[in-house]
Amino acid sequence: MFDSSNSLLLCRGETKKNDQYLPFWFVEMMPELEKPESDVYELLRKLGKSPSWCTETVDVVQANTVERMMFGVSFDDPAPMFKIVRRSFDPEGHPLEVQFLTDRGDIYRLHDSFLLYASGIPEVLRDK
């Protein structure tokens, strides 16, 4: 796996931390991934991969000392942080990349949508 970790992103004027891990065969696309307008899923398609499924796990935690400094949160502020693990797969369930995201929880509004029947979920990903 190739690690493009410890990147701080600026999104909608807010900072977020993104540690991303990609397979070694992705290395040729790294210069493209460094560009601000890049899209990892489009770059995967250019390499002949078909990202089609993603899982996310979201944990709400208190900011640690390093995160308080990174995000400008005062030490007496009980600001929640979101720790998000995102895994992307191709249609057969082969992993394509994983991201470990950290962001302030007080700037989010969560919206979810999902399939009602297992038949819409690839067999290899059911019950995961």
Contacts in CASP RR format, 6 or more apart in sequence:
PFRMAT RR
TARGET T0000
AUTHOR 0000-0000-0000
METHOD contacts of the structure
MODEL  1
MFDSSNSLLLCRGETKKNDQYLPFWFVEMMPELEKPESDVYELLRKLGKS
PSWCTETVDVVQANTVERMMFGVSFDDPAPMFKIVRRSFDPEGHPLEVQF
LTDRGDIYRLHDSFLLYASGIPEVLRDK
1 21 0 8 1.000
1 22 0 8 1.000
1 23 0 8 1.000
1 24 0 8 1.000
2 21 0 8 1.000
2 22 0 8 1.000
2 23 0 8 1.000
2 24 0 8 1.000
2 26 0 8 1.000
2 27 0 8 1.000
2 30 0 8 1.000
3 19 0 8 1.000
3 20 0 8 1.000
3 21 0 8 1.000
4 19 0 8 1.000
4 20 0 8 1.000
4 21 0 8 1.000
4 22 0 8 1.000
4 30 0 8 1.000
4 33 0 8 1.000
5 19 0 8 1.000
5 20 0 8 1.000
5 21 0 8 1.000
5 100 0 8 1.000
6 17 0 8 1.000
6 19 0 8 1.000
7 17 0 8 1.000
7 18 0 8 1.000
7 19 0 8 1.000
7 20 0 8 1.000
8 15 0 8 1.000
8 16 0 8 1.000
8 17 0 8 1.000
8 18 0 8 1.000
8 70 0 8 1.000
9 15 0 8 1.000
9 16 0 8 1.000
9 17 0 8 1.000
9 18 0 8 1.000
14 103 0 8 1.000
14 104 0 8 1.000
14 107 0 8 1.000
15 70 0 8 1.000
15 71 0 8 1.000
16 101 0 8 1.000
16 102 0 8 1.000
16 103 0 8 1.000
16 104 0 8 1.000
17 67 0 8 1.000
17 70 0 8 1.000
17 101 0 8 1.000
17 102 0 8 1.000
17 103 0 8 1.000
18 99 0 8 1.000
18 100 0 8 1.000
18 101 0 8 1.000
18 102 0 8 1.000
19 99 0 8 1.000
19 100 0 8 1.000
19 101 0 8 1.000
20 40 0 8 1.000
20 97 0 8 1.000
20 98 0 8 1.000
20 99 0 8 1.000
20 100 0 8 1.000
21 97 0 8 1.000
21 98 0 8 1.000
21 99 0 8 1.000
21 100 0 8 1.000
22 40 0 8 1.000
22 96 0 8 1.000
22 97 0 8 1.000
23 96 0 8 1.000
23 97 0 8 1.000
25 47 0 8 1.000
26 33 0 8 1.000
26 43 0 8 1.000
26 44 0 8 1.000
26 47 0 8 1.000
26 97 0 8 1.000
28 47 0 8 1.000
29 43 0 8 1.000
29 46 0 8 1.000
29 47 0 8 1.000
32 38 0 8 1.000
32 43 0 8 1.000
33 40 0 8 1.000
33 43 0 8 1.000
40 97 0 8 1.000
41 51 0 8 1.000
41 88 0 8 1.000
44 50 0 8 1.000
44 51 0 8 1.000
44 88 0 8 1.000
44 96 0 8 1.000
44 97 0 8 1.000
45 51 0 8 1.000
49 90 0 8 1.000
49 96 0 8 1.000
50 90 0 8 1.000
50 91 0 8 1.000
51 88 0 8 1.000
51 89 0 8 1.000
51 90 0 8 1.000
51 96 0 8 1.000
52 89 0 8 1.000
52 90 0 8 1.000
52 91 0 8 1.000
52 122 0 8 1.000
53 88 0 8 1.000
53 89 0 8 1.000
53 90 0 8 1.000
53 91 0 8 1.000
53 93 0 8 1.000
53 121 0 8 1.000
53 122 0 8 1.000
53 125 0 8 1.000
54 86 0 8 1.000
54 87 0 8 1.000
54 88 0 8 1.000
54 89 0 8 1.000
55 86 0 8 1.000
55 87 0 8 1.000
55 89 0 8 1.000
55 125 0 8 1.000
55 128 0 8 1.000
56 84 0 8 1.000
56 85 0 8 1.000
56 86 0 8 1.000
56 87 0 8 1.000
57 84 0 8 1.000
57 85 0 8 1.000
58 82 0 8 1.000
58 83 0 8 1.000
58 84 0 8 1.000
58 110 0 8 1.000
59 82 0 8 1.000
59 83 0 8 1.000
59 84 0 8 1.000
60 80 0 8 1.000
60 81 0 8 1.000
60 82 0 8 1.000
60 83 0 8 1.000
60 105 0 8 1.000
61 80 0 8 1.000
61 81 0 8 1.000
61 83 0 8 1.000
62 78 0 8 1.000
62 79 0 8 1.000
62 80 0 8 1.000
62 81 0 8 1.000
63 71 0 8 1.000
63 73 0 8 1.000
63 79 0 8 1.000
63 80 0 8 1.000
63 81 0 8 1.000
65 75 0 8 1.000
67 73 0 8 1.000
67 81 0 8 1.000
67 102 0 8 1.000
68 74 0 8 1.000
68 75 0 8 1.000
68 77 0 8 1.000
68 79 0 8 1.000
71 79 0 8 1.000
71 81 0 8 1.000
71 104 0 8 1.000
73 79 0 8 1.000
73 104 0 8 1.000
79 104 0 8 1.000
79 105 0 8 1.000
79 106 0 8 1.000
80 104 0 8 1.000
80 105 0 8 1.000
80 106 0 8 1.000
81 102 0 8 1.000
81 103 0 8 1.000
81 104 0 8 1.000
81 105 0 8 1.000
82 101 0 8 1.000
82 102 0 8 1.000
82 103 0 8 1.000
82 104 0 8 1.000
82 105 0 8 1.000
82 108 0 8 1.000
83 100 0 8 1.000
83 101 0 8 1.000
83 102 0 8 1.000
84 99 0 8 1.000
84 100 0 8 1.000
84 101 0 8 1.000
84 102 0 8 1.000
84 103 0 8 1.000
85 98 0 8 1.000
85 99 0 8 1.000
85 100 0 8 1.000
85 101 0 8 1.000
86 98 0 8 1.000
86 99 0 8 1.000
86 101 0 8 1.000
87 95 0 8 1.000
87 97 0 8 1.000
87 98 0 8 1.000
88 95 0 8 1.000
88 96 0 8 1.000
88 97 0 8 1.000
88 98 0 8 1.000
89 95 0 8 1.000
89 96 0 8 1.000
89 122 0 8 1.000
89 124 0 8 1.000
89 125 0 8 1.000
90 96 0 8 1.000
91 122 0 8 1.000
92 122 0 8 1.000
92 124 0 8 1.000
93 122 0 8 1.000
93 124 0 8 1.000
93 125 0 8 1.000
115 121 0 8 1.000
118 126 0 8 1.000
END
